[in-house]
């Protein structure tokens, strides 16, 4: 991990938060993989560099 980026915290843009919120709402209370992570992102409104790396890794696995 890049040691200079590791302590960085980023604000999640409102449009991204809206997409996450819409997706969670569409689940109608069902449990789904990543739901807890999405809810945490919504409640915090921020994401750390390490979390971003994990999210990017998970998304790259989906497109394979």
RAPEQUI-V364828 format. One record per run of one state. SS is the DSSP state (A for helix, B for strand, O for the rest). FROM is the first residue (numbers start at 1). TO is the last residue. Records with the same first field share a line. If there is no record, write none. Layout:
SS->FROM-TO, FROM-TO
//
This chain:
O->1-8, 12-13, 27-34, 45-45, 63-64
B->9-11, 46-48
A->14-26, 35-44, 49-62
//
